[in-house]
Amino acid sequence: MAMKQLSGIDASFLYMETPETPMHVAGLTLYDLPPGFTGSFHEHFKRFFAGRVHLIPIFGKKLAKSVFEIDHPGWVDAEPDLDWHIEGRRLPAPGTQRQLEELVGALHEERLDRTRPLWRFTVIEGLESGQVALYSKVHHAAIDGGAGMVITQALYDLTPVPREVPPPEPKAPERVPTIPERAVLGLHDIASNLLRQQLRLFEAAPKAAGQIADLLAPALKGGLSLPQLIAPKTPFNGTIGAARSYVARSVPLSEAKAVAKATGTTINDVVMAISSGALRAYLNRRRALPDAALVAFVPISLREAGNKDLNNQVFGMNCPLATNYGDPMKRLKIINRDSRSSKTVAGGLKELSPRDYTVLGAPMLLPGLMQLYGATRLADVAPNAVNVVISNNAGPPVPLYCAGAKVTALYPVSIPVHGVGVNITVQSYMDALDFGITADAASVPDIERMGDDLVAAHAELRDAALGKPAPSAPPAKQPPALRVFAPAAPEPKAAGERLAKAATRKPRVKAAKPAVTTANPPSAKPARKTRVKPSEAATKTRARKPRPPTVE
């Protein structure tokens, strides 16, 4: 049984996991049942997936500790028990969207069993729309967003009729190494990892030094703004608990693309501007909006085109969200400017980002440090680098099918951590941006309000940029309780706003020349200009402040 060792980045998600911070990523998928389907979709799905589980190699692996736990654990072969890995749940009547979101939050609190392969699916039936849902979670030690697309390709089809999948190839028997052999192999891995990392650092250092110099030169001249290093405190930037709150919302992708095209920005800028508007409205309602702009951590994939390895290949950047501006167009413009600067800085530093590391005794040392960090509540007092995580993943633009059922939405479910209690992750699918907001339940107890704020922020930005809805085909018919699109835009308001301002603005009235009459004969000296008061219908009467009484 050969063991494939985890990289330092993959293993770090194991070390960071505590009862309050589970480290799995997940998704909430909605399906329209196949026409005429009857019976249990849970059992139907389990039979279907049994013929495809081998297409996702990590689903047939479990963790194995290194000898004496002196280095990162590894993956070894394991046979998944589908009766455990694919469970079924039924919502109580009436089966609303809010009930579904609350169940997802509860399922997301539960950590995965490390004695089994690190994944679990839950088929959820009983929705009032007649649909079914799939909550699927996989440990972050196994996948990142790019690797998640590999799972999507294995699970889904492009037609209602599932494609034929060949059975798994038989595996050749492997000899299990003895404990002394494993110890020798472990020491060899440690030595080779240290050597490889040192060589990579030596190779990357000259290039990174040149890139840093290239960055500092325009920054010193004022041509490039350096990233905001300290983020303000908000109610969701402290020590978090184990409970999770979750909300799912959708907005039309075509409208977001139209906003990006009209403003010369990107879809990612628009996603961050929508999120910024939602966060601003939510905190403003709670009277907790800081004067300084909130800062988002935005993951950046290091995965090369065509790379399908099921591991983590991510970097990231910090980007201010301009939440200190009320105008949505101003926020979008600033986000676009700052994100370009952040991408430039991140691009110059990503060569130094560790894709792997070796720390002797890391499996014993690092989890203890993470538990100490949570127990001492240091996140409540320590300065924050970011306030929120915002991640945007491009998904399939065409309809997908699973076990004959049509996929109608792909909502992400992600990870809050100590100090960053809100995670906004977006997955595009057909003509929709599917937002999933995952939060610490104590920090954001009314998360459905934040979801509604997100839909409203999209509508506000769309109307400000376009004046009316972008021309597009109407979205496919969806139950309103399970896909919430932004409301249709009202009539263009730019002219209406100008009229409203004109009605409240004091008009400038030029003094009229006095008419020549018998009561006002002309004289040699020019007539003194007469001050003409505007009519009461055009202006508001200015009330004179009463003088204070004289004190003798």
C-alpha positions in Angstrom: 0.0 0.0 0.0 2.0 2.9 -1.3 1.6 6.3 0.4 1.5 9.6 -1.5 2.5 12.3 0.9 0.5 15.5 1.1 2.2 18.8 0.2 2.7 21.4 3.0 -0.2 23.5 1.6 -2.6 20.5 1.5 -1.6 19.4 5.0 -2.0 22.9 6.4 -5.8 22.5 6.0 -5.6 19.4 8.3 -3.5 21.3 10.8 -5.9 24.3 10.8 -8.9 22.2 11.5 -10.4 22.5 15.0 -14.0 21.8 16.3 -14.8 25.5 15.6 -13.1 25.6 12.2 -13.9 22.6 10.0 -11.8 22.7 6.8 -14.0 21.2 4.2 -15.4 22.9 1.1 -18.9 22.1 -0.2 -21.6 22.7 -2.7 -25.3 22.9 -2.8 -26.7 21.7 -6.1 -30.4 21.8 -7.1 -31.9 19.3 -9.5 -35.1 19.1 -11.5 -36.2 15.4 -11.3 -36.3 13.4 -14.5 -39.8 13.4 -16.1 -42.0 10.9 -14.5 -39.5 9.9 -11.8 -40.9 8.2 -8.8 -39.3 6.6 -5.7 -36.3 7.6 -3.7 -33.8 9.8 -5.6 -31.3 9.1 -2.8 -31.2 5.4 -3.7 -31.2 6.2 -7.4 -28.3 8.6 -7.0 -26.3 6.1 -4.9 -26.6 3.4 -7.6 -25.6 6.0 -10.3 -22.6 7.2 -8.4 -21.3 3.7 -7.6 -20.4 3.4 -11.3 -18.5 6.7 -11.3 -16.7 7.0 -7.9 -13.5 5.6 -9.4 -13.3 8.6 -11.8 -12.4 10.7 -8.7 -9.2 9.0 -7.4 -9.2 11.0 -4.1 -12.5 9.5 -3.2 -10.8 6.2 -2.9 -8.0 7.5 -0.6 -7.8 8.0 3.2 -5.2 9.6 5.4 -2.2 7.7 6.9 0.2 9.2 9.4 3.9 9.4 8.8 6.2 7.4 11.1 6.3 9.1 14.5 4.4 12.0 12.9 7.6 13.8 12.0 6.3 14.9 8.6 3.1 15.4 6.7 0.6 12.5 6.4 -0.1 10.8 3.1 -2.9 9.2 1.1 -3.3 5.5 0.9 -5.9 3.4 -0.9 -9.3 2.8 0.8 -12.6 1.3 -0.3 -15.4 3.9 0.3 -18.6 2.7 2.0 -21.2 4.3 -0.2 -24.0 3.6 2.4 -22.1 6.0 4.7 -20.6 8.4 2.2 -24.0 9.1 0.5 -26.7 9.7 3.1 -30.3 10.8 2.6 -32.3 13.5 4.4 -35.9 14.8 4.0 -37.0 18.3 4.9 -40.1 18.6 7.1 -43.1 20.2 5.4 -43.3 22.7 3.7 -39.6 22.3 2.6 -38.8 26.0 2.0 -35.6 27.5 0.8 -34.8 28.8 4.3 -35.3 25.3 5.7 -32.9 24.0 3.1 -30.3 26.7 3.9 -30.5 26.0 7.6 -30.0 22.2 7.0 -26.9 23.0 4.9 -25.6 25.2 7.7 -26.0 22.4 10.2 -24.4 19.8 7.9 -21.5 22.1 7.2 -20.7 22.2 11.0 -19.9 18.5 11.1 -16.3 17.5 10.5 -15.4 14.7 8.3 -14.3 11.4 9.7 -10.5 11.1 9.2 -10.5 7.3 9.4 -12.5 7.3 6.1 -12.0 9.0 2.7 -12.5 12.7 3.3 -15.8 13.3 1.5 -19.5 12.9 2.1 -22.7 13.6 0.1 -26.2 14.3 1.4 -29.2 13.9 -0.9 -32.0 16.2 0.3 -35.6 15.5 -0.6 -38.9 17.0 0.4 -38.5 20.5 -1.2 -41.7 22.3 -1.8 -40.6 23.0 -5.3 -40.6 19.3 -6.1 -36.8 19.5 -6.7 -34.1 17.6 -4.9 -30.8 19.0 -3.6 -27.3 17.6 -3.1 -25.0 18.9 -0.4 -21.5 17.6 -1.2 -18.4 18.2 1.0 -14.8 17.3 0.5 -11.9 18.2 2.8 -9.8 21.2 1.6 -6.7 19.0 2.1 -7.8 17.1 -1.0 -9.0 19.8 -3.4 -9.2 23.5 -4.3 -11.6 25.2 -6.7 -9.8 24.0 -9.8 -9.7 20.4 -8.6 -13.4 20.7 -7.8 -14.1 21.1 -11.5 -12.6 17.7 -12.0 -15.2 16.3 -9.7 -17.9 18.2 -11.6 -16.7 16.7 -14.9 -16.8 13.1 -13.4 -20.2 13.6 -11.8 -22.2 15.3 -14.5 -23.3 14.7 -18.1 -24.3 17.1 -21.0 -27.5 15.2 -21.8 -30.3 13.6 -19.7 -29.1 10.2 -20.8 -26.0 9.4 -18.7 -22.9 8.5 -20.7 -21.3 5.1 -20.5 -18.4 5.0 -18.1 -15.9 2.1 -18.3 -15.4 0.2 -15.1 -12.2 0.7 -13.0 -9.1 -1.1 -14.1 -7.9 -3.8 -11.8 -5.1 -2.8 -9.5 -1.9 -4.8 -9.2 -1.3 -6.0 -5.6 1.2 -4.0 -3.7 3.4 -5.1 -0.9 2.9 -3.2 2.3 6.2 -1.8 3.6 7.3 -2.7 7.1 7.6 -0.1 9.9 11.4 0.1 9.5 11.0 0.6 5.8 8.4 3.3 6.3 10.7 5.0 8.7 13.6 5.0 6.2 11.2 6.2 3.4 9.9 8.9 5.7 13.4 10.2 6.5 14.2 10.1 2.8 11.0 12.1 2.0 11.9 14.8 4.6 15.5 15.1 3.2 14.3 15.3 -0.4 11.6 17.8 0.4 13.9 20.1 2.2 16.4 19.9 -0.6 13.8 20.5 -3.3 12.4 23.5 -1.4 15.8 25.1 -1.0 16.5 24.6 -4.7 13.2 26.1 -5.7 13.8 29.1 -3.4 17.2 29.7 -4.9 15.7 29.5 -8.4 12.8 31.9 -7.5 14.7 34.4 -5.4 16.5 36.4 -8.3 13.3 36.5 -10.3 11.2 37.6 -7.3 13.8 40.2 -6.3 13.6 41.7 -9.8 9.8 41.7 -9.7 9.7 43.4 -6.3 12.1 46.1 -7.6 9.8 46.6 -10.6 6.9 47.0 -8.2 8.6 49.4 -5.8 9.8 51.8 -8.6 6.3 52.9 -9.7 5.0 52.8 -6.2 7.7 55.3 -5.1 6.7 57.5 -8.0 3.1 57.3 -7.1 2.1 55.3 -10.1 1.0 52.2 -8.1 -0.9 52.1 -4.9 0.4 49.6 -2.4 -2.2 47.3 -0.9 -4.0 48.2 2.3 -2.2 46.3 5.1 -4.7 46.7 8.0 -8.4 46.1 7.8 -10.9 47.7 10.2 -12.8 45.6 12.8 -16.4 44.5 12.1 -18.7 42.2 14.1 -17.6 39.2 12.0 -13.8 39.7 12.6 -13.2 37.9 15.8 -13.1 34.4 17.3 -15.8 32.2 15.8 -17.8 29.3 17.1 -18.8 25.9 15.6 -22.3 26.9 14.4 -22.7 28.0 10.8 -25.3 30.2 9.0 -25.8 29.9 5.2 -27.7 31.6 2.5 -27.8 31.1 -1.3 -28.8 33.7 -3.9 -28.5 34.1 -7.7 -28.2 37.1 -10.1 -28.2 37.0 -13.9 -24.7 36.6 -15.3 -25.7 38.4 -18.5 -26.5 41.6 -16.5 -23.2 41.3 -14.7 -21.4 41.0 -18.0 -23.2 44.0 -19.4 -22.2 46.1 -16.3 -18.6 45.0 -16.8 -18.6 45.9 -20.5 -20.3 49.3 -20.0 -17.9 50.3 -17.2 -14.6 48.8 -18.7 -14.2 46.5 -15.7 -14.2 42.7 -15.2 -16.7 40.2 -14.0 -14.5 39.7 -10.9 -14.7 43.5 -10.2 -18.5 43.3 -10.5 -18.7 40.4 -8.2 -16.6 42.2 -5.6 -18.7 45.4 -6.1 -21.9 43.5 -5.5 -20.4 41.9 -2.4 -19.2 45.3 -1.2 -22.6 46.8 -1.6 -24.2 43.9 0.4 -21.6 44.1 3.2 -22.0 47.9 3.4 -25.8 47.7 3.6 -25.7 44.9 6.2 -23.2 46.6 8.5 -24.9 50.0 8.0 -28.2 48.5 9.3 -26.4 47.2 12.3 -24.7 50.6 12.8 -21.3 48.8 12.6 -20.0 50.1 9.3 -16.4 51.3 9.8 -15.1 54.5 8.3 -12.3 52.7 6.6 -12.9 50.4 3.6 -13.3 46.7 4.3 -10.6 44.5 2.7 -11.3 41.1 0.9 -8.9 38.2 0.5 -9.3 37.0 -3.1 -7.8 33.6 -4.0 -5.8 33.3 -7.2 -5.2 29.9 -8.8 -1.7 28.9 -9.6 -3.0 25.9 -11.6 -1.7 25.7 -15.2 -4.0 25.1 -18.1 -4.8 21.4 -18.3 -3.6 20.5 -14.8 -6.1 18.2 -13.2 -4.2 17.2 -10.1 -6.5 16.9 -7.1 -4.6 19.2 -4.7 -4.4 22.8 -3.8 -2.6 25.2 -6.1 -3.7 28.6 -4.9 -2.2 32.0 -4.0 -4.1 35.1 -3.1 -4.3 38.9 -2.9 -5.9 41.5 -0.6 -8.2 44.0 -2.2 -10.0 47.0 -0.6 -13.8 47.0 -1.2 -14.5 50.8 -1.1 -17.4 50.2 1.4 -16.8 53.8 2.6 -18.5 55.1 -0.5 -22.2 55.1 -1.0 -22.2 55.5 -4.8 -22.1 52.0 -6.4 -20.3 53.3 -9.5 -17.7 55.0 -7.4 -17.2 51.7 -5.5 -16.8 49.7 -8.7 -14.3 52.2 -10.1 -12.2 52.1 -7.0 -12.4 48.3 -6.8 -11.2 48.0 -10.4 -8.3 50.3 -9.7 -7.2 48.7 -6.5 -7.7 45.1 -7.8 -5.4 45.9 -10.7 -2.8 47.1 -8.3 -3.2 44.1 -6.1 -2.9 41.7 -9.0 0.3 43.4 -10.0 1.7 43.1 -6.5 0.5 39.5 -6.2 1.9 38.6 -9.6 5.3 39.9 -8.4 5.2 37.9 -5.2 3.6 34.6 -6.2 7.0 33.1 -7.1 7.8 33.2 -3.4 4.5 31.7 -2.4 5.2 28.3 -0.8 3.7 25.4 -2.7 5.2 23.0 -0.3 7.1 23.1 3.0 8.5 20.7 5.6 8.4 21.3 9.3 9.6 18.5 11.6 6.8 17.5 13.9 4.2 19.6 12.0 1.3 17.1 12.6 1.7 17.5 16.4 2.9 21.1 16.6 0.7 23.1 14.3 -2.8 21.7 15.3 -1.9 22.6 18.9 -1.1 26.1 17.9 -4.4 26.5 16.1 -6.3 25.3 19.1 -4.4 27.7 21.3 -5.2 30.5 19.0 -8.9 29.8 19.2 -8.9 29.2 23.0 -7.1 32.4 23.8 -9.5 34.4 21.5 -6.5 36.3 20.0 -8.6 37.0 16.9 -10.7 39.4 19.0 -7.8 41.7 19.7 -5.3 41.0 17.0 -5.3 43.4 14.0 -6.9 42.1 10.8 -5.3 41.9 7.4 -8.7 41.2 5.8 -12.4 41.2 6.7 -13.9 38.8 4.3 -13.0 36.1 1.7 -14.5 36.6 -1.8 -13.9 33.9 -4.3 -15.2 33.8 -7.9 -15.1 30.5 -9.9 -16.0 30.1 -13.6 -18.5 27.3 -14.1 -20.1 25.5 -17.1 -22.1 27.8 -19.4 -24.2 24.9 -20.6 -26.9 22.7 -18.8 -25.6 19.8 -16.9 -27.4 16.6 -15.9 -26.8 14.1 -13.0 -28.4 10.7 -13.0 -30.9 12.0 -15.5 -31.8 15.0 -13.4 -31.2 18.5 -14.7 -28.9 20.8 -12.7 -30.6 24.1 -12.0 -28.1 25.8 -9.6 -24.6 25.3 -8.3 -24.2 27.2 -5.0 -20.8 27.0 -3.2 -20.5 26.5 0.6 -17.1 27.5 2.0 -15.0 28.2 5.1 -15.1 30.9 7.8 -12.1 31.0 10.1 -11.1 32.9 13.3 -10.8 36.5 12.4 -12.7 36.2 9.1 -16.2 35.0 9.9 -17.8 35.5 6.5 -16.9 33.8 3.2 -18.6 34.8 -0.1 -18.0 32.3 -2.9 -19.5 32.6 -6.4 -20.0 29.9 -9.0 -21.2 30.8 -12.5 -23.6 28.4 -14.2 -25.4 29.1 -17.5 -26.8 32.6 -17.2 -26.5 32.9 -13.4 -24.0 33.9 -10.8 -24.8 31.6 -7.9 -23.6 33.2 -4.6 -23.1 31.1 -1.4 -22.5 33.1 1.8 -21.2 31.0 4.7 -20.7 32.6 8.1 -20.2 32.1 11.8 -23.8 31.9 13.1 -23.1 34.0 16.2 -21.5 36.8 14.1 -24.1 36.8 11.4 -27.3 35.4 12.9 -29.6 37.1 10.3 -27.7 35.9 7.2 -30.8 35.9 5.1 -30.8 39.7 5.4 -27.2 39.7 4.0 -28.4 37.5 1.1 -31.2 40.0 0.3 -28.8 42.9 0.5 -26.7 41.1 -2.1 -29.6 40.9 -4.5 -30.4 44.5 -3.9 -26.7 45.6 -4.4 -26.7 43.9 -7.8 -29.9 45.7 -8.8 -28.5 49.0 -7.6 -25.2 48.6 -9.5 -27.0 47.4 -12.6 -29.3 50.4 -12.7 -26.5 52.8 -12.0 -24.4 51.4 -14.8 -27.1 50.6 -17.4 -30.2 52.6 -16.5 -32.3 49.6 -17.4 -31.9 45.8 -17.4 -29.4 44.4 -19.9 -31.2 42.8 -22.9 -31.1 39.1 -22.4 -33.3 36.0 -22.7 -35.4 35.4 -19.6 -34.0 32.9 -17.2 -35.3 29.4 -17.2 -38.4 28.9 -15.1 -37.3 28.3 -11.6 -39.3 28.1 -8.3 -39.0 31.6 -6.8 -38.3 30.1 -3.4 -35.1 28.3 -4.6 -33.6 30.8 -7.0 -33.8 34.4 -6.1 -32.8 36.7 -9.0 -32.5 40.4 -8.7 -35.8 42.2 -9.4 -36.4 43.8 -12.8 -34.9 47.3 -13.1 -37.3 50.2 -12.9 -37.5 52.9 -15.6 -34.2 54.8 -16.1 -33.8 57.0 -13.1 -31.1 59.4 -14.3 -33.6 62.0 -15.7 -35.9 61.5 -12.7 -33.1 62.3 -10.3 -32.2 65.5 -12.2 -35.8 66.6 -12.0 -36.0 65.8 -8.3 -32.8 67.8 -7.6 -34.1 70.7 -9.7 -37.3 70.8 -7.6 -35.4 71.2 -4.4 -32.6 73.5 -5.7 -33.1 77.2 -5.1 -33.4 78.8 -8.6 -31.2 81.7 -9.5 -33.5 84.6 -10.3 -31.9 87.6 -12.0 -33.0 91.0 -10.9 -35.4 92.4 -13.4 -34.8 95.9 -14.8 -37.4 98.3 -13.5 -40.1 99.2 -16.1 -40.4 102.8 -17.1 -43.8 104.1 -16.0 -45.3 107.4 -14.9 -44.8 106.3 -11.3 -41.2 105.5 -12.1 -39.8 108.2 -14.4 -36.4 107.8 -15.9 -33.6 109.9 -14.3 -30.1 110.9 -15.1 -28.7 108.5 -12.6 -29.1 104.8 -13.3 -31.9 103.2 -11.3 -30.8 101.1 -8.3 -31.1 97.4 -8.9 -34.2 96.0 -7.3 -33.8 92.7 -5.5 -36.6 90.5 -6.6 -37.6 87.7 -4.2 -38.3 84.3 -5.9 -41.9 83.2 -5.7 -42.9 80.8 -2.9 -43.8 78.2 -5.4 -40.3 78.0 -6.7 -38.3 78.1 -3.5 -38.7 77.3 0.1 -39.2 80.2 2.5 -36.1 80.6 4.6 -37.2 80.8 8.2 -35.5 83.5 10.2 -33.9 82.3 13.4 -35.3 84.1 16.4 -32.9 86.3 18.3 -32.1 85.1 21.8 -33.6 87.3 24.6 -31.4 90.1 25.9 -30.1 89.4 29.4 -29.9 92.5 31.5 
